[in-house]
Amino acid sequence: MNAFPLRRIAVAVAAAAVLPLAVTACSSSDKNSSDSAASSAPAASAPATSSTPSSDTAMDQPFGPGCAAVPKNGAGSFDGMAKDPVATAASHNPALSTLVSAVQKAGLVDTLNNAQGITVFAPTNDAFAKLPKATLDKVLADKAMLTKILTYHVVGQSVKAPDGLSHGTYTTLEKGTLTTSGSGRSYKVNGTANVVCGNVTTANATVQIIDSVLMPPK
């Protein structure tokens, strides 16, 4: 057999063997280039998310310096108060004992416990102590006056921080109005009383514990 045809056959076989390798290398190179381009291309921007809790979730728990005085466990704790109607819940909180005594004297325990969806702006013992003793004694001895003052601290709707306390005017059970203002975790009622422990939940009410007694407009 002629050697020349044999040489041509050998070359053809070698070329056939090299061709798939070349195709594989090419496709691999193209894939790598595509992957490289994809990794270097700007990623599609995802919707922005914030690590800061929204206003709806940021205040789920009670807040404020006065919350440190609330018992950690038992009926007077936040968990315990959440199970009882508001007047009963307040009676388990040592910082609200003067308010509870006043509510009992005015005969408002059942009124507060049976109401639904209310907010009580609850003065602490220290808040009552700011009043001159003669004034406090006079108020406690006058049921009509005491009732007027206490019902001025009750609003017939849920008022919670941040939205409810940041800027609002509310009609009270006494038929007067009170105002709230502030932001973040600092709020005032009528521009004078500070919310020292806010967004406390009871079975039928929200309690905003304040450091001053509110006086109804004359």
Backbone hydrogen bonds, N-H to C=O, Kabsch-Sander energy under -0.5 kcal/mol:
donor,donor_aa,acceptor,acceptor_aa,energy
6,L,2,N,-1.1
7,R,3,A,-2.1
8,R,4,F,-1.9
9,I,5,P,-2.3
10,A,6,L,-2.1
11,V,7,R,-2.1
12,A,8,R,-2.2
13,V,9,I,-2.4
14,A,10,A,-2.3
15,A,11,V,-2.4
16,A,12,A,-2.3
17,A,13,V,-2.0
18,V,14,A,-2.0
19,L,15,A,-2.0
21,L,17,A,-0.7
22,A,18,V,-2.2
23,V,19,L,-2.5
24,T,20,P,-2.7
25,A,21,L,-2.7
26,C,22,A,-2.3
27,S,23,V,-2.8
28,S,24,T,-2.7
29,S,25,A,-2.6
30,D,26,C,-2.8
31,K,27,S,-2.4
32,N,28,S,-2.7
33,S,29,S,-2.6
34,S,30,D,-2.6
35,D,31,K,-3.2
36,S,32,N,-3.0
37,A,33,S,-2.6
38,A,34,S,-2.6
39,S,35,D,-2.6
40,S,36,S,-2.0
41,A,37,A,-1.6
57,T,54,S,-0.8
58,A,54,S,-2.6
59,M,55,S,-0.6
60,D,57,T,-1.3
63,F,198,G,-1.4
66,G,196,V,-2.7
67,C,64,G,-1.5
67,C,196,V,-0.7
68,A,65,P,-1.4
69,A,66,G,-1.5
70,V,67,C,-1.3
77,S,74,G,-1.5
80,G,74,G,-0.5
81,M,77,S,-3.0
82,A,78,F,-1.6
83,K,80,G,-1.2
84,D,81,M,-1.2
89,A,85,P,-3.0
90,A,86,V,-2.7
91,S,87,A,-1.3
92,H,88,T,-0.6
92,H,89,A,-1.3
93,N,90,A,-1.7
96,L,93,N,-2.1
97,S,94,P,-1.1
100,V,96,L,-2.4
101,S,97,S,-2.2
102,A,98,T,-2.2
103,V,99,L,-2.6
104,Q,100,V,-2.2
105,K,101,S,-2.3
106,A,102,A,-2.0
107,G,103,V,-0.5
107,G,104,Q,-0.9
108,L,103,V,-2.5
112,L,108,L,-2.5
113,N,109,V,-2.6
114,N,110,D,-2.1
115,A,111,T,-0.9
117,G,204,N,-0.9
118,I,204,N,-1.3
119,T,155,V,-2.6
120,V,206,T,-2.6
121,F,119,T,-0.5
121,F,153,H,-3.2
122,A,120,V,-1.0
122,A,208,Q,-1.6
124,T,210,I,-1.8
125,N,95,A,-2.1
128,F,124,T,-1.8
129,A,125,N,-2.0
130,K,126,D,-0.8
130,K,127,A,-0.8
131,L,128,F,-1.3
136,L,132,P,-2.5
137,D,133,K,-2.9
138,K,134,A,-2.0
139,V,135,T,-2.4
140,L,136,L,-2.6
141,A,137,D,-1.3
142,D,138,K,-0.7
142,D,139,V,-1.0
143,K,141,A,-0.7
146,L,142,D,-3.0
147,T,143,K,-2.8
148,K,144,A,-2.1
149,I,145,M,-2.3
150,L,146,L,-2.7
151,T,147,T,-2.6
152,Y,148,K,-0.9
153,H,150,L,-1.5
154,V,151,T,-1.2
155,V,119,T,-2.7
156,G,171,T,-0.8
157,Q,155,V,-0.6
160,K,158,S,-0.5
164,G,160,K,-2.3
165,L,160,K,-0.7
166,S,162,P,-1.9
167,H,163,D,-0.7
168,G,180,T,-1.8
170,Y,178,L,-2.9
172,T,176,G,-3.0
173,L,151,T,-1.0
173,L,154,V,-2.6
174,E,151,T,-1.1
175,K,172,T,-1.8
178,L,170,Y,-2.2
180,T,168,G,-2.4
181,S,188,K,-2.0
182,G,166,S,-1.4
183,S,186,S,-2.0
186,S,183,S,-2.8
188,K,181,S,-3.0
189,V,193,A,-2.7
190,N,179,T,-3.1
192,T,189,V,-1.6
193,A,189,V,-2.0
195,V,187,Y,-2.3
196,V,194,N,-0.9
196,V,209,I,-2.3
197,C,209,I,-1.5
198,G,63,F,-2.8
200,V,207,V,-2.4
202,T,205,A,-2.8
203,A,81,M,-0.7
203,A,84,D,-2.9
206,T,118,I,-2.3
207,V,200,V,-3.4
208,Q,120,V,-2.5
209,I,197,C,-2.4
209,I,207,V,-0.6
210,I,122,A,-2.2
211,D,194,N,-1.5
213,V,127,A,-0.5
